[in-house]
């Protein structure tokens, strides 16, 4: 009887670690990606220590400004970690999952400082970007700096004439471009427009 108990105990000791090892081996590894030092591409809203690609304009969020020094520190499944001006953050790929995570990360952390580009923009455009707003006449690049990327699940091509954005879960607005790739108009409900549409510059 003692031999049978000893044999059963030995079998349990062998089987349990093997089961754990198999389960661990089946867990997917985080995708690799470059640890980029650069700058935040666009104005993004943080919930404190996390940012979503949908970039909702919700109560309790605060803006991390375009051009903030950024350094990618890690990748893990649907999000990547980064240091933004000395503060840890993570950006999650909630609605752009057709984009591989390393390419997704390189949308948001760019190697060229956007503030240097902004210095050459007309003052009205520069002020609109700093205010997280869009105005007619902006280029696609300037819209991205101002309000971030439209999520890829609803905007598979950035060359499309309309970009769909969401102010929150219920309020969509659309940025429409003309044939030259400049903002023609912004369409949405009055609240969304009050938050995103810059006032027209005063005429001399």
C-alpha positions in Angstrom: 0.0 0.0 0.0 2.8 2.4 0.9 4.4 1.7 -2.5 1.2 2.6 -4.3 0.9 5.9 -2.3 4.5 6.7 -3.1 4.0 6.0 -6.7 0.8 8.2 -6.8 2.6 11.0 -5.2 5.5 10.7 -7.6 3.1 10.7 -10.6 1.3 13.9 -9.3 4.7 15.6 -8.9 5.5 14.8 -12.5 2.1 15.6 -14.1 1.3 18.9 -12.4 4.4 20.8 -13.4 4.1 19.4 -17.0 0.5 20.8 -17.1 1.6 24.2 -16.0 4.5 24.2 -18.5 2.1 23.4 -21.4 -0.3 26.1 -20.4 2.5 28.6 -20.1 3.9 27.6 -23.5 0.5 28.2 -25.1 0.3 31.9 -24.0 1.3 34.1 -26.9 4.4 36.1 -26.5 4.2 39.9 -26.7 5.1 41.1 -30.2 8.6 42.6 -30.5 9.0 46.2 -31.6 11.6 49.0 -31.7 12.2 51.0 -28.5 11.9 54.4 -30.1 13.0 57.7 -28.6 11.0 60.5 -30.2 7.9 62.7 -29.7 4.2 62.2 -29.3 2.6 62.7 -32.8 -0.6 64.3 -31.7 -2.6 65.7 -28.9 -3.8 62.7 -26.9 -6.1 62.4 -23.9 -5.0 60.4 -20.9 -7.0 58.8 -18.2 -4.1 59.2 -15.8 -1.7 56.5 -16.9 -3.4 55.1 -20.1 -4.5 56.4 -23.5 -6.8 54.8 -26.0 -6.6 55.2 -29.8 -10.2 56.4 -29.8 -9.1 59.5 -27.9 -12.5 60.2 -26.4 -13.0 63.8 -25.1 -14.4 62.6 -21.7 -14.7 64.1 -18.3 -11.7 63.2 -16.2 -9.2 63.1 -19.1 -6.3 65.5 -19.6 -4.4 66.3 -22.7 -0.8 65.3 -23.4 0.4 67.8 -25.9 1.7 67.0 -29.4 5.5 67.0 -29.4 5.8 65.8 -25.9 9.1 63.8 -25.6 8.3 60.1 -25.8 10.2 56.9 -25.4 8.7 53.4 -26.0 9.7 51.1 -23.2 7.8 47.8 -23.8 5.2 46.1 -25.9 2.4 43.8 -24.5 -0.4 42.4 -26.6 -2.8 45.3 -27.4 -0.9 48.1 -25.9 2.6 49.5 -25.6 4.3 51.3 -22.7 6.1 54.6 -23.0 7.6 57.4 -21.0 6.0 60.8 -21.8 8.2 63.6 -20.5 9.2 61.5 -17.5 5.7 60.1 -16.8 4.8 56.4 -17.5 1.8 55.9 -19.8 0.5 53.2 -22.0 -1.4 53.5 -25.3 -3.9 50.8 -26.1 -4.9 49.6 -29.5 -8.7 49.4 -28.9 -10.1 50.1 -32.4 -7.1 49.7 -34.8 -6.4 46.1 -34.4 -5.8 45.5 -38.2 -2.5 47.4 -37.6 0.3 45.4 -36.1 1.4 46.7 -32.7 4.9 47.9 -33.7 3.4 49.9 -36.7 0.6 51.1 -34.4 3.2 52.4 -31.9 5.2 54.1 -34.6 2.1 56.1 -35.5 2.1 57.7 -32.1 5.9 58.0 -31.3 7.6 59.8 -34.2 11.3 60.6 -34.6 10.8 64.2 -36.0 9.6 66.8 -33.5 6.1 68.0 -34.6 6.7 71.3 -32.9 9.4 72.1 -35.4 6.9 71.6 -38.2 4.3 73.6 -36.4 6.6 76.6 -36.2 6.3 76.9 -40.0 2.5 76.7 -40.0 0.3 79.8 -40.3 -0.5 81.2 -36.8 -4.2 80.4 -37.1 -3.4 76.7 -37.9 -0.8 76.5 -35.1 -3.2 78.0 -32.6 -5.9 75.5 -33.6 -3.6 72.6 -33.1 -2.6 73.8 -29.7 -6.3 74.2 -28.8 -7.0 70.6 -30.0 -9.3 71.9 -32.7 -9.7 71.5 -36.5 -10.3 74.3 -39.1 -11.0 74.4 -42.8 -7.8 74.5 -44.9 -5.8 72.2 -42.6 -3.8 69.4 -44.2 -4.3 65.8 -43.1 -1.0 66.0 -41.1 -2.2 69.1 -39.3 -5.5 67.3 -38.4 -3.6 64.4 -37.0 -1.5 66.7 -34.8 -4.6 68.4 -33.5 -6.9 65.5 -32.7 -5.0 62.3 -33.4 -5.5 59.4 -35.8 -9.0 58.3 -36.7 -9.4 54.6 -35.6 -8.5 52.2 -38.4 -11.6 50.0 -37.8 -13.7 52.7 -39.3 -11.1 54.4 -41.4 -9.1 51.8 -43.3 -7.5 54.4 -45.6 -6.1 57.7 -44.5 -6.4 58.8 -48.1 -10.3 58.7 -47.8 -12.1 62.0 -48.3 -13.9 61.6 -44.9 -12.3 60.7 -41.5 -14.8 59.5 -38.9 -14.1 60.4 -35.3 -16.0 60.0 -32.0 -16.1 62.6 -29.2 -17.5 59.9 -27.0 -19.4 56.6 -27.3 -22.5 58.4 -28.7 -21.3 61.4 -30.6 -19.6 61.0 -34.0 -18.1 63.8 -36.0 -16.6 63.7 -39.5 -13.7 65.7 -41.0 -14.2 66.1 -44.7 -11.4 66.8 -47.2 -11.5 68.4 -50.6 -9.7 67.0 -53.7 -6.5 68.8 -52.6 -6.5 67.0 -49.3 -7.4 70.0 -47.2 -10.2 70.2 -44.7 -13.4 71.3 -46.4 -15.7 71.1 -43.4 -16.4 69.3 -40.1 -19.8 67.7 -39.6 -21.3 66.7 -36.3 -23.8 67.6 -33.6 -23.5 71.1 -32.0 -21.7 69.8 -28.9 -19.1 68.0 -30.9 -18.5 70.9 -33.2 -18.2 73.3 -30.2 -15.4 71.1 -28.9 -13.5 70.4 -32.1 -14.1 73.1 -34.6 -11.9 76.2 -34.4 -13.4 79.6 -34.9 -12.6 81.1 -38.3 -9.7 83.6 -38.1 -10.7 87.2 -38.1 -10.6 88.9 -41.5 -8.3 91.9 -41.8 
